[in-house]
Each structure stands twice: as structure tokens, then as C-alpha cells.
Amino acid sequence: RIYYGVSKAELFDPDTNIRVGSLHLLAMLDRYPDSQKAAICAYRAGGGTIDRLIVKYSSAWFSHSTKRTKIYFKAVSDNYKKLSLCGR
């Protein structure tokens, strides 16, 4: 399987992983320009999964996402807040 032009094996290289992860996050932010929450959750769960939740549950989609996705979103949000307080 190819991810953004690199193989799964190449993703174990830290520089490649950071580059591909950044591209994927940017793609999710472009896909969900009005919702950072949806973009972050889609980064973890996949855009198709989040699209289906939004179609089915509208604004209540997040409450129907998986526990792992909720935990991931909370961790990202908490870290973002900590870094923001540090001026980064």
C-alpha cells in the first residue's frame, strides 16, 4: 500500500513519517475547513469514517465516534493547549 507516494515500510523512517503525517494532517484540515475537531478525528479514524458519522448524526457526530478517537482527540487538544500556554 502506498501512502502519499511512500510505502508502508518507508513510514518507519522518522523524517518520512513526519513529512507524510504533516501532509495527511493538512489534507484533513483542507477536507474539514470549518472543524478542527473533525480534521483531527479524521487524521486518526479516517476521513470516510468521519464523513459517515457527520452524514448520519450531523452535529452530534463526535458523540458517536469510537472511544479511541475520543481519547486521541482529547490528547491532541490537551497537548495543543499546553503548547499554546508556553507560547509555541
Disulfide bonds with the S-S distance in Angstrom:
none
